Amino acid sequence: MLQNVQRVQFKTLGDERGKLIVLEELSAQCPFDVKRVFYIFDTTPGTVRGKHAHHQMRQMLVCISGSCTIRCDLGNGKVTDYELNWPDQGLLIEGLVWHDMLDFSKDAVLLVLASEHYNEADYIRKYEDFTREVQENAQRNQT
Ligand code: T46
């Protein structure tokens, strides 16, 4: 498990009629104030999305249908792939994490709960800017 990335197992409610999962802001299921929800679906086969990090945004990713892989890179040589393939699995990404989304199944629907409204200024889209910020943070934390 990478620092800044956490798998979350959601509590499933349900009965003989089926299953139900509740994601509420500031709960154990989602520990931040949710300002935005978006979802990614009908992805072109073989495509890789993401390829960025965020300065501030916290997000919970849930593949509510099908499957996909989230590749998380901390910019210090630590890279981990997380497969999401069931609606009771969340991936909480906080802090500086370069993330790619890939290996989408045809039926994949990736739901994202976000802690901030959309703001392009929060994106780090160049990998070298990302590693520079990671190094600056590490130096700041040492002093
Ligand atoms: C992330 C991953 C997991 C908006 O106008 N508003 C929005 O809220 C979002 C999310 C996107 N857009 C526009 C910006 C682009 O012109 O939609 C277009 C596609 O966005 P993007 O290329 O950033 O999509 P992904 O799949 O690479 O990344 C998205 C989120 O943008 C990002 O925050 O962490 O999903």
Backbone and ligand atoms as CSV (ligand in chain L), in Angstrom:
chain,resi,resn,atom,element,x,y,z
A,1,MET,N,N,0.842,-1.201,0.000
A,1,MET,CA,C,0.000,0.000,0.000
A,1,MET,C,C,0.883,1.259,0.000
A,2,LEU,N,N,0.631,2.159,-0.924
A,2,LEU,CA,C,1.410,3.386,-0.997
A,2,LEU,C,C,0.884,4.406,-0.006
A,3,GLN,N,N,1.818,5.241,0.495
A,3,GLN,CA,C,1.404,6.412,1.270
A,3,GLN,C,C,0.557,7.280,0.326
A,4,ASN,N,N,-0.482,7.891,0.779
A,4,ASN,CA,C,-1.373,8.751,-0.022
A,4,ASN,C,C,-2.406,7.968,-0.832
A,5,VAL,N,N,-2.318,6.640,-0.831
A,5,VAL,CA,C,-3.280,5.830,-1.583
A,5,VAL,C,C,-3.778,4.726,-0.656
A,6,GLN,N,N,-5.069,4.591,-0.559
A,6,GLN,CA,C,-5.625,3.619,0.380
A,6,GLN,C,C,-6.804,2.891,-0.237
A,7,ARG,N,N,-6.762,1.582,-0.167
A,7,ARG,CA,C,-7.944,0.826,-0.571
A,7,ARG,C,C,-8.988,0.928,0.530
A,8,VAL,N,N,-10.235,1.114,0.167
A,8,VAL,CA,C,-11.313,1.200,1.158
A,8,VAL,C,C,-12.345,0.137,0.815
A,9,GLN,N,N,-12.671,-0.654,1.804
A,9,GLN,CA,C,-13.706,-1.678,1.621
A,9,GLN,C,C,-15.016,-1.101,2.151
A,10,PHE,N,N,-15.976,-0.862,1.285
A,10,PHE,CA,C,-17.224,-0.236,1.728
A,10,PHE,C,C,-18.118,-1.248,2.437
A,11,LYS,N,N,-18.864,-0.715,3.391
A,11,LYS,CA,C,-19.858,-1.547,4.071
A,11,LYS,C,C,-21.057,-1.721,3.133
A,12,THR,N,N,-21.454,-2.939,2.939
A,12,THR,CA,C,-22.577,-3.219,2.031
A,12,THR,C,C,-23.833,-3.481,2.842
A,13,LEU,N,N,-24.862,-2.723,2.538
A,13,LEU,CA,C,-26.169,-2.975,3.138
A,13,LEU,C,C,-26.938,-3.848,2.152
A,14,GLY,N,N,-27.848,-4.569,2.609
A,14,GLY,CA,C,-28.611,-5.350,1.643
A,14,GLY,C,C,-29.478,-6.386,2.308
A,15,ASP,N,N,-30.302,-6.962,1.509
A,15,ASP,CA,C,-31.192,-8.016,1.961
A,15,ASP,C,C,-31.489,-8.901,0.767
A,16,GLU,N,N,-32.538,-9.656,0.846
A,16,GLU,CA,C,-32.825,-10.597,-0.236
A,16,GLU,C,C,-33.114,-9.896,-1.572
A,17,ARG,N,N,-33.361,-8.579,-1.529
A,17,ARG,CA,C,-33.659,-7.860,-2.773
A,17,ARG,C,C,-32.397,-7.436,-3.518
A,18,GLY,N,N,-31.261,-7.433,-2.792
A,18,GLY,CA,C,-30.022,-7.014,-3.444
A,18,GLY,C,C,-29.164,-6.179,-2.507
A,19,LYS,N,N,-28.136,-5.569,-3.077
A,19,LYS,CA,C,-27.150,-4.858,-2.258
A,19,LYS,C,C,-27.234,-3.354,-2.468
A,20,LEU,N,N,-26.756,-2.620,-1.470
A,20,LEU,CA,C,-26.815,-1.161,-1.518
A,20,LEU,C,C,-25.610,-0.622,-0.740
A,21,ILE,N,N,-24.928,0.336,-1.330
A,21,ILE,CA,C,-23.787,0.965,-0.644
A,21,ILE,C,C,-24.039,2.461,-0.575
A,22,VAL,N,N,-23.770,3.040,0.584
A,22,VAL,CA,C,-23.968,4.473,0.792
A,22,VAL,C,C,-22.607,5.137,0.929
A,23,LEU,N,N,-22.354,6.163,0.125
A,23,LEU,CA,C,-21.135,6.959,0.287
A,23,LEU,C,C,-21.570,8.359,0.688
A,24,GLU,N,N,-21.256,8.733,1.907
A,24,GLU,CA,C,-21.651,10.045,2.411
A,24,GLU,C,C,-20.406,10.808,2.750
A,25,GLU,N,N,-20.446,12.137,2.583
A,25,GLU,CA,C,-19.269,12.922,2.910
A,25,GLU,C,C,-18.941,12.802,4.394
A,26,LEU,N,N,-17.641,12.926,4.683
A,26,LEU,CA,C,-17.133,12.927,6.060
A,26,LEU,C,C,-17.544,11.685,6.839
A,27,SER,N,N,-17.564,10.552,6.182
A,27,SER,CA,C,-17.891,9.304,6.849
A,27,SER,C,C,-16.690,8.370,6.715
A,28,ALA,N,N,-16.751,7.239,7.387
A,28,ALA,CA,C,-15.670,6.266,7.258
A,28,ALA,C,C,-15.565,5.803,5.815
A,29,GLN,N,N,-16.675,5.818,5.121
A,29,GLN,CA,C,-16.690,5.373,3.723
A,29,GLN,C,C,-16.032,6.401,2.802
A,30,CYS,N,N,-16.129,7.678,3.162
A,30,CYS,CA,C,-15.550,8.744,2.333
A,30,CYS,C,C,-15.178,9.918,3.246
A,31,PRO,N,N,-13.896,10.022,3.625
A,31,PRO,CA,C,-13.516,10.940,4.708
A,31,PRO,C,C,-13.334,12.400,4.297
A,32,PHE,N,N,-14.020,12.860,3.240
A,32,PHE,CA,C,-13.910,14.285,2.907
A,32,PHE,C,C,-15.276,14.792,2.448
A,33,ASP,N,N,-15.350,16.112,2.369
A,33,ASP,CA,C,-16.540,16.813,1.933
A,33,ASP,C,C,-16.639,16.665,0.404
A,34,VAL,N,N,-17.689,16.029,-0.084
A,34,VAL,CA,C,-17.785,15.758,-1.529
A,34,VAL,C,C,-18.374,16.984,-2.241
A,35,LYS,N,N,-17.585,17.588,-3.117
A,35,LYS,CA,C,-18.087,18.777,-3.848
A,35,LYS,C,C,-18.498,18.433,-5.269
A,36,ARG,N,N,-18.028,17.281,-5.773
A,36,ARG,CA,C,-18.250,16.983,-7.202
A,36,ARG,C,C,-18.240,15.479,-7.387
A,37,VAL,N,N,-19.075,15.038,-8.303
A,37,VAL,CA,C,-19.120,13.617,-8.679
A,37,VAL,C,C,-19.038,13.554,-10.194
A,38,PHE,N,N,-18.170,12.702,-10.726
A,38,PHE,CA,C,-18.179,12.469,-12.173
A,38,PHE,C,C,-17.929,10.996,-12.434
A,39,TYR,N,N,-18.240,10.567,-13.637
A,39,TYR,CA,C,-17.977,9.170,-13.962
A,39,TYR,C,C,-17.509,9.024,-15.392
A,40,ILE,N,N,-16.704,7.999,-15.584
A,40,ILE,CA,C,-16.035,7.735,-16.853
A,40,ILE,C,C,-16.577,6.407,-17.362
A,41,PHE,N,N,-17.032,6.382,-18.605
A,41,PHE,CA,C,-17.618,5.152,-19.148
A,41,PHE,C,C,-17.433,5.158,-20.659
A,42,ASP,N,N,-17.741,4.025,-21.299
A,42,ASP,CA,C,-17.636,3.895,-22.760
A,42,ASP,C,C,-16.227,4.262,-23.223
A,43,THR,N,N,-15.255,3.752,-22.513
A,43,THR,CA,C,-13.856,4.089,-22.774
A,43,THR,C,C,-13.345,3.339,-24.005
A,44,THR,N,N,-12.585,4.019,-24.817
A,44,THR,CA,C,-12.025,3.403,-26.022
A,44,THR,C,C,-11.035,2.305,-25.616
A,45,PRO,N,N,-11.166,1.098,-26.214
A,45,PRO,CA,C,-10.260,0.002,-25.814
A,45,PRO,C,C,-8.795,0.421,-25.926
A,46,GLY,N,N,-8.029,0.034,-24.916
A,46,GLY,CA,C,-6.588,0.302,-24.921
A,46,GLY,C,C,-6.206,1.699,-24.455
A,47,THR,N,N,-7.204,2.519,-24.163
A,47,THR,CA,C,-6.884,3.902,-23.794
A,47,THR,C,C,-6.324,4.000,-22.367
A,48,VAL,N,N,-5.456,4.990,-22.171
A,48,VAL,CA,C,-4.950,5.289,-20.826
A,48,VAL,C,C,-5.362,6.728,-20.524
A,49,ARG,N,N,-6.098,6.917,-19.453
A,49,ARG,CA,C,-6.554,8.249,-19.042
A,49,ARG,C,C,-5.744,8.703,-17.836
A,50,GLY,N,N,-6.049,9.896,-17.365
A,50,GLY,CA,C,-5.362,10.394,-16.179
A,50,GLY,C,C,-4.075,11.081,-16.583
A,51,LYS,N,N,-2.945,10.458,-16.266
A,51,LYS,CA,C,-1.612,11.008,-16.590
A,51,LYS,C,C,-1.458,12.398,-15.975
A,52,HIS,N,N,-1.818,12.494,-14.722
A,52,HIS,CA,C,-1.671,13.758,-14.017
A,52,HIS,C,C,-1.670,13.497,-12.510
A,53,ALA,N,N,-1.360,14.551,-11.752
A,53,ALA,CA,C,-1.528,14.525,-10.293
A,53,ALA,C,C,-2.299,15.785,-9.926
A,54,HIS,N,N,-2.703,15.872,-8.666
A,54,HIS,CA,C,-3.415,17.063,-8.200
A,54,HIS,C,C,-2.649,17.710,-7.055
A,55,HIS,N,N,-2.716,19.025,-6.996
A,55,HIS,CA,C,-2.098,19.738,-5.872
A,55,HIS,C,C,-2.897,19.506,-4.592
A,56,GLN,N,N,-4.218,19.634,-4.665
A,56,GLN,CA,C,-5.053,19.631,-3.459
A,56,GLN,C,C,-6.111,18.544,-3.434
A,57,MET,N,N,-6.625,18.176,-4.593
A,57,MET,CA,C,-7.856,17.384,-4.617
A,57,MET,C,C,-7.690,16.021,-3.944
A,58,ARG,N,N,-8.684,15.640,-3.191
A,58,ARG,CA,C,-8.791,14.285,-2.643
A,58,ARG,C,C,-9.897,13.607,-3.437
A,59,GLN,N,N,-9.741,12.326,-3.693
A,59,GLN,CA,C,-10.776,11.659,-4.475
A,59,GLN,C,C,-10.916,10.197,-4.096
A,60,MET,N,N,-12.154,9.740,-4.259
A,60,MET,CA,C,-12.486,8.328,-4.027
A,60,MET,C,C,-12.938,7.753,-5.356
A,61,LEU,N,N,-12.242,6.719,-5.814
A,61,LEU,CA,C,-12.565,6.100,-7.097
A,61,LEU,C,C,-13.257,4.772,-6.843
A,62,VAL,N,N,-14.356,4.537,-7.557
A,62,VAL,CA,C,-15.107,3.297,-7.406
A,62,VAL,C,C,-15.500,2.810,-8.795
A,63,CYS,N,N,-15.118,1.597,-9.143
A,63,CYS,CA,C,-15.529,1.059,-10.443
A,63,CYS,C,C,-16.864,0.358,-10.201
A,64,ILE,N,N,-17.956,1.078,-10.474
A,64,ILE,CA,C,-19.275,0.555,-10.099
A,64,ILE,C,C,-19.795,-0.483,-11.082
A,65,SER,N,N,-19.124,-0.605,-12.236
A,65,SER,CA,C,-19.454,-1.682,-13.187
A,65,SER,C,C,-18.160,-2.058,-13.892
A,66,GLY,N,N,-17.985,-3.343,-14.185
A,66,GLY,CA,C,-16.796,-3.778,-14.911
A,66,GLY,C,C,-15.533,-3.637,-14.080
A,67,SER,N,N,-14.439,-3.383,-14.780
A,67,SER,CA,C,-13.152,-3.310,-14.062
A,67,SER,C,C,-12.213,-2.340,-14.768
A,68,CYS,N,N,-11.251,-1.866,-14.000
A,68,CYS,CA,C,-10.176,-1.054,-14.567
A,68,CYS,C,C,-9.021,-1.079,-13.578
A,69,THR,N,N,-7.888,-0.548,-14.021
A,69,THR,CA,C,-6.695,-0.498,-13.162
A,69,THR,C,C,-6.316,0.958,-12.947
A,70,ILE,N,N,-5.965,1.280,-11.705
A,70,ILE,CA,C,-5.470,2.617,-11.385
A,70,ILE,C,C,-3.989,2.452,-11.044
A,71,ARG,N,N,-3.137,3.083,-11.834
A,71,ARG,CA,C,-1.688,3.016,-11.582
A,71,ARG,C,C,-1.274,4.266,-10.820
A,72,CYS,N,N,-0.768,4.071,-9.617
A,72,CYS,CA,C,-0.419,5.206,-8.750
A,72,CYS,C,C,1.083,5.277,-8.575
A,73,ASP,N,N,1.634,6.460,-8.781
A,73,ASP,CA,C,3.078,6.682,-8.787
A,73,ASP,C,C,3.348,7.844,-7.831
A,74,LEU,N,N,4.206,7.600,-6.827
A,74,LEU,CA,C,4.485,8.652,-5.849
A,74,LEU,C,C,5.644,9.549,-6.266
A,75,GLY,N,N,6.245,9.268,-7.409
A,75,GLY,CA,C,7.324,10.129,-7.902
A,75,GLY,C,C,8.662,9.861,-7.247
A,76,ASN,N,N,8.723,8.793,-6.446
A,76,ASN,CA,C,9.981,8.438,-5.769
A,76,ASN,C,C,10.361,6.996,-6.101
A,77,GLY,N,N,9.879,6.516,-7.232
A,77,GLY,CA,C,10.193,5.140,-7.644
A,77,GLY,C,C,9.141,4.138,-7.203
A,78,LYS,N,N,8.201,4.575,-6.348
A,78,LYS,CA,C,7.161,3.648,-5.878
A,78,LYS,C,C,5.916,3.765,-6.766
A,79,VAL,N,N,5.637,2.674,-7.465
A,79,VAL,CA,C,4.482,2.637,-8.370
A,79,VAL,C,C,3.695,1.366,-8.042
A,80,THR,N,N,2.380,1.497,-7.873
A,80,THR,CA,C,1.539,0.321,-7.590
A,80,THR,C,C,0.285,0.370,-8.461
A,81,ASP,N,N,-0.076,-0.786,-8.989
A,81,ASP,CA,C,-1.324,-0.925,-9.747
A,81,ASP,C,C,-2.421,-1.439,-8.825
A,82,TYR,N,N,-3.571,-0.812,-8.866
A,82,TYR,CA,C,-4.725,-1.251,-8.085
A,82,TYR,C,C,-5.836,-1.624,-9.054
A,83,GLU,N,N,-6.254,-2.862,-9.028
A,83,GLU,CA,C,-7.390,-3.248,-9.861
A,83,GLU,C,C,-8.677,-2.979,-9.082
A,84,LEU,N,N,-9.624,-2.341,-9.727
A,84,LEU,CA,C,-10.950,-2.129,-9.120
A,84,LEU,C,C,-11.928,-2.929,-9.959
A,85,ASN,N,N,-12.641,-3.840,-9.344
A,85,ASN,CA,C,-13.523,-4.708,-10.137
A,85,ASN,C,C,-14.825,-5.068,-9.442
A,86,TRP,N,N,-15.155,-4.310,-8.380
A,86,TRP,CA,C,-16.422,-4.588,-7.697
A,86,TRP,C,C,-16.887,-3.311,-7.011
A,87,PRO,N,N,-18.209,-3.040,-6.984
A,87,PRO,CA,C,-18.683,-1.760,-6.454
A,87,PRO,C,C,-18.444,-1.542,-4.959
A,88,ASP,N,N,-18.009,-2.580,-4.243
A,88,ASP,CA,C,-17.754,-2.346,-2.812
A,88,ASP,C,C,-16.294,-1.983,-2.534
A,89,GLN,N,N,-15.523,-1.737,-3.604
A,89,GLN,CA,C,-14.106,-1.389,-3.421
A,89,GLN,C,C,-13.886,0.074,-3.799
A,90,GLY,N,N,-13.244,0.821,-2.902
A,90,GLY,CA,C,-12.890,2.203,-3.230
A,90,GLY,C,C,-11.384,2.364,-3.202
A,91,LEU,N,N,-10.920,3.378,-3.928
A,91,LEU,CA,C,-9.497,3.731,-3.839
A,91,LEU,C,C,-9.445,5.219,-3.494
A,92,LEU,N,N,-8.906,5.503,-2.301
A,92,LEU,CA,C,-8.808,6.878,-1.822
A,92,LEU,C,C,-7.429,7.407,-2.208
A,93,ILE,N,N,-7.414,8.495,-2.980
A,93,ILE,CA,C,-6.147,9.098,-3.412
A,93,ILE,C,C,-6.089,10.509,-2.841
A,94,GLU,N,N,-5.028,10.773,-2.080
A,94,GLU,CA,C,-4.880,12.076,-1.435
A,94,GLU,C,C,-3.436,12.521,-1.601
A,95,GLY,N,N,-3.191,13.801,-1.667
A,95,GLY,CA,C,-1.805,14.275,-1.779
A,95,GLY,C,C,-1.268,14.053,-3.179
A,96,LEU,N,N,0.036,14.159,-3.301
A,96,LEU,CA,C,0.671,14.121,-4.631
A,96,LEU,C,C,0.798,12.689,-5.123
A,97,VAL,N,N,-0.053,12.314,-6.048
A,97,VAL,CA,C,-0.020,10.960,-6.622
A,97,VAL,C,C,-0.250,11.097,-8.127
A,98,TRP,N,N,0.727,10.703,-8.911
A,98,TRP,CA,C,0.537,10.667,-10.361
A,98,TRP,C,C,-0.313,9.435,-10.652
A,99,HIS,N,N,-1.460,9.605,-11.317
A,99,HIS,CA,C,-2.311,8.439,-11.541
A,99,HIS,C,C,-2.732,8.297,-12.993
A,100,ASP,N,N,-2.702,7.063,-13.439
A,100,ASP,CA,C,-3.181,6.677,-14.763
A,100,ASP,C,C,-4.341,5.712,-14.545
A,101,MET,N,N,-5.309,5.729,-15.441
A,101,MET,CA,C,-6.399,4.749,-15.407
A,101,MET,C,C,-6.333,3.982,-16.719
A,102,LEU,N,N,-6.315,2.666,-16.630
A,102,LEU,CA,C,-6.120,1.842,-17.823
A,102,LEU,C,C,-6.842,0.501,-17.676
A,103,ASP,N,N,-6.705,-0.322,-18.714
A,103,ASP,CA,C,-7.299,-1.667,-18.705
A,103,ASP,C,C,-8.802,-1.625,-18.402
A,104,PHE,N,N,-9.499,-0.662,-18.988
A,104,PHE,CA,C,-10.948,-0.572,-18.776
A,104,PHE,C,C,-11.640,-1.728,-19.498
A,105,SER,N,N,-12.501,-2.426,-18.810
A,105,SER,CA,C,-13.330,-3.419,-19.498
A,105,SER,C,C,-14.402,-2.655,-20.286
A,106,LYS,N,N,-15.015,-3.357,-21.233
A,106,LYS,CA,C,-15.993,-2.692,-22.107
A,106,LYS,C,C,-17.141,-2.070,-21.306
A,107,ASP,N,N,-17.511,-2.743,-20.200
A,107,ASP,CA,C,-18.656,-2.294,-19.403
A,107,ASP,C,C,-18.248,-1.425,-18.212
A,108,ALA,N,N,-16.977,-0.963,-18.198
A,108,ALA,CA,C,-16.492,-0.251,-17.004
A,108,ALA,C,C,-17.161,1.118,-16.843
A,109,VAL,N,N,-17.570,1.386,-15.610
A,109,VAL,CA,C,-18.030,2.723,-15.227
A,109,VAL,C,C,-17.240,3.099,-13.974
A,110,LEU,N,N,-16.371,4.091,-14.124
A,110,LEU,CA,C,-15.531,4.514,-12.994
A,110,LEU,C,C,-16.135,5.787,-12.405
A,111,LEU,N,N,-16.638,5.654,-11.171
A,111,LEU,CA,C,-17.262,6.768,-10.461
A,111,LEU,C,C,-16.193,7.445,-9.601
A,112,VAL,N,N,-16.175,8.779,-9.628
A,112,VAL,CA,C,-15.176,9.510,-8.827
A,112,VAL,C,C,-15.886,10.546,-7.963
A,113,LEU,N,N,-15.644,10.477,-6.651
A,113,LEU,CA,C,-16.107,11.513,-5.729
A,113,LEU,C,C,-14.919,12.426,-5.469
A,114,ALA,N,N,-15.122,13.728,-5.613
A,114,ALA,CA,C,-13.995,14.658,-5.517
A,114,ALA,C,C,-14.230,15.692,-4.427
A,115,SER,N,N,-13.141,16.095,-3.786
A,115,SER,CA,C,-13.257,17.037,-2.665
A,115,SER,C,C,-13.304,18.492,-3.127
A,116,GLU,N,N,-13.046,18.731,-4.416
A,116,GLU,CA,C,-12.997,20.112,-4.925
A,116,GLU,C,C,-13.807,20.224,-6.211
A,117,HIS,N,N,-14.238,21.436,-6.488
A,117,HIS,CA,C,-14.849,21.700,-7.798
A,117,HIS,C,C,-13.769,21.608,-8.864
A,118,TYR,N,N,-14.183,21.467,-10.107
A,118,TYR,CA,C,-13.210,21.354,-11.201
A,118,TYR,C,C,-12.392,22.642,-11.300
A,119,ASN,N,N,-11.078,22.473,-11.333
A,119,ASN,CA,C,-10.180,23.631,-11.429
A,119,ASN,C,C,-8.901,23.169,-12.123
A,120,GLU,N,N,-8.727,23.577,-13.348
A,120,GLU,CA,C,-7.567,23.114,-14.124
A,120,GLU,C,C,-6.252,23.481,-13.423
A,121,ALA,N,N,-6.266,24.561,-12.636
A,121,ALA,CA,C,-5.037,24.976,-11.944
A,121,ALA,C,C,-4.596,23.959,-10.888
A,122,ASP,N,N,-5.487,23.067,-10.503
A,122,ASP,CA,C,-5.126,22.042,-9.509
A,122,ASP,C,C,-4.422,20.840,-10.154
A,123,TYR,N,N,-4.387,20.800,-11.488
A,123,TYR,CA,C,-3.784,19.652,-12.179
A,123,TYR,C,C,-2.292,19.877,-12.394
A,124,ILE,N,N,-1.519,18.824,-12.200
A,124,ILE,CA,C,-0.105,18.827,-12.617
A,124,ILE,C,C,-0.054,17.856,-13.791
A,125,ARG,N,N,0.134,18.359,-14.976
A,125,ARG,CA,C,0.012,17.511,-16.167
A,125,ARG,C,C,1.365,17.154,-16.771
A,126,LYS,N,N,2.457,17.752,-16.254
A,126,LYS,CA,C,3.783,17.381,-16.768
A,126,LYS,C,C,4.488,16.574,-15.699
A,127,TYR,N,N,4.999,15.395,-16.102
A,127,TYR,CA,C,5.598,14.489,-15.114
A,127,TYR,C,C,6.797,15.150,-14.413
A,128,GLU,N,N,7.586,15.937,-15.174
A,128,GLU,CA,C,8.765,16.562,-14.542
A,128,GLU,C,C,8.344,17.618,-13.507
A,129,ASP,N,N,7.212,18.288,-13.720
A,129,ASP,CA,C,6.714,19.245,-12.701
A,129,ASP,C,C,6.299,18.482,-11.445
A,130,PHE,N,N,5.693,17.300,-11.672
A,130,PHE,CA,C,5.247,16.465,-10.546
A,130,PHE,C,C,6.447,16.015,-9.694
A,131,THR,N,N,7.487,15.464,-10.340
A,131,THR,CA,C,8.636,14.960,-9.557
A,131,THR,C,C,9.345,16.130,-8.862
A,132,ARG,N,N,9.363,17.316,-9.500
A,132,ARG,CA,C,9.991,18.468,-8.845
A,132,ARG,C,C,9.219,18.819,-7.573
A,133,GLU,N,N,7.889,18.811,-7.664
A,133,GLU,CA,C,7.071,19.150,-6.484
A,133,GLU,C,C,7.236,18.097,-5.382
A,134,VAL,N,N,7.347,16.825,-5.778
A,134,VAL,CA,C,7.569,15.760,-4.783
A,134,VAL,C,C,8.895,16.007,-4.060
A,135,GLN,N,N,9.943,16.336,-4.827
A,135,GLN,CA,C,11.250,16.576,-4.209
A,135,GLN,C,C,11.234,17.806,-3.310
A,136,GLU,N,N,10.558,18.861,-3.753
A,136,GLU,CA,C,10.484,20.086,-2.931
A,136,GLU,C,C,9.757,19.793,-1.620
A,137,ASN,N,N,8.696,19.013,-1.690
A,137,ASN,CA,C,7.954,18.644,-0.467
A,137,ASN,C,C,8.827,17.835,0.475
A,138,ALA,N,N,9.596,16.887,-0.100
A,138,ALA,CA,C,10.463,16.027,0.729
A,138,ALA,C,C,11.510,16.879,1.426
A,139,GLN,N,N,12.088,17.859,0.693
A,139,GLN,CA,C,13.114,18.728,1.301
A,139,GLN,C,C,12.503,19.585,2.391
A,140,ARG,N,N,11.287,20.089,2.145
A,140,ARG,CA,C,10.605,20.935,3.135
A,140,ARG,C,C,10.344,20.135,4.414
A,141,ASN,N,N,9.973,18.876,4.249
A,141,ASN,CA,C,9.658,18.035,5.414
A,141,ASN,C,C,10.904,17.655,6.207
A,142,GLN,N,N,12.090,17.726,5.549
A,142,GLN,CA,C,13.336,17.393,6.268
A,142,GLN,C,C,13.803,18.543,7.138
A,143,THR,N,N,13.455,19.809,6.734
A,143,THR,CA,C,13.978,20.972,7.478
A,143,THR,C,C,13.032,21.364,8.608
L,1,T46,C1,C,-8.930,12.544,-12.203
L,1,T46,C2,C,-9.314,11.309,-12.911
L,1,T46,C3,C,-9.556,10.152,-11.986
L,1,T46,C4,C,-14.526,19.132,-16.736
L,1,T46,O1,O,-14.847,20.101,-17.437
L,1,T46,N1,N,-14.995,19.017,-15.453
L,1,T46,C5,C,-14.687,17.976,-14.659
L,1,T46,O2,O,-15.144,17.921,-13.495
L,1,T46,C6,C,-13.806,16.965,-15.168
L,1,T46,C7,C,-13.415,15.767,-14.300
L,1,T46,C8,C,-13.326,17.083,-16.441
L,1,T46,N2,N,-13.678,18.161,-17.212
L,1,T46,C9,C,-13.195,18.263,-18.588
L,1,T46,C10,C,-11.700,18.517,-18.714
L,1,T46,C11,C,-11.329,17.827,-19.991
L,1,T46,O3,O,-11.531,18.681,-21.072
L,1,T46,O4,O,-13.402,16.999,-19.226
L,1,T46,C12,C,-12.327,16.683,-20.086
L,1,T46,C13,C,-11.734,15.329,-19.705
L,1,T46,O5,O,-11.027,15.443,-18.461
L,1,T46,P1,P,-9.635,14.727,-18.192
L,1,T46,O6,O,-8.868,14.587,-19.438
L,1,T46,O7,O,-8.965,15.421,-17.050
L,1,T46,O8,O,-10.150,13.262,-17.731
L,1,T46,P2,P,-9.329,12.075,-17.050
L,1,T46,O9,O,-10.167,10.873,-17.156
L,1,T46,O10,O,-7.946,12.001,-17.588
L,1,T46,O11,O,-9.203,12.502,-15.509
L,1,T46,C14,C,-10.361,12.569,-14.684
L,1,T46,C15,C,-10.328,13.855,-13.832
L,1,T46,O12,O,-10.179,15.006,-14.696
L,1,T46,C16,C,-9.181,13.863,-12.861
L,1,T46,O13,O,-9.356,14.878,-11.904
L,1,T46,O14,O,-8.250,12.516,-11.199
L,1,T46,O15,O,-10.416,11.464,-13.806
